[in-house]
Amino acid sequence: MRTNRRNLLYASIALLPTICMFQILIKLFPYTGLGRIAALPLVFILNAALIISAIHLIRKLRPLCYALVLVPTILLSMWNTILFYPQEFSPSIPKQIKYSISAIQHYNDLTLADWEGYTYSPSRSGASERYVVALYKYKYRVPLDGTAYFYNDTDYHKDHPIRSLNGIPSELEPHHQFIWWLLKAYEK
């Protein structure tokens, strides 16, 4: 009886990273469509089964080996959460993360054309991430007279032209806001 309670406690603690990842992904990548309704419970069940299996396995091992099994299992559950999180029209989360890292790494290589020449579309090539990094890089060249629009999209953003530098982050897509914050935090 006591062992079952302890295992339930371990499983609950091991599932906390999954719940935290859900919160982060919902905040940064909210455009899931109806896929989130099915995907989140299924991912939770998958991760719970994975963690319960690992806890069942470590019962037979020495306490020293617990971390050797449990830590990779928790990391795998976090990867499952990221991998299976749905996106309605954007590429998968791992691809968007890869595009974001690549855009930040190529900060010095971005030109004014990456900002001015961008036209809004659900990007499968990382163009929107390069746009955000280029916008950050050339933010002091942005005309603040209302002639520049977010994502150079006059259809969707026609009521929200760029009028101040401080207002830019709040009008960006959530994961683009995070890119902006990273660039600002690291003083790029």
Salt bridges, closest charged atoms under 4 A:
GLU129 OE2 - HIS175 NE2 3.18
GLU129 OE2 - HIS176 NE2 3.89
GLU171 OE2 - HIS160 ND1 3.85
GLU173 OE1 - HIS176 ND1 3.99
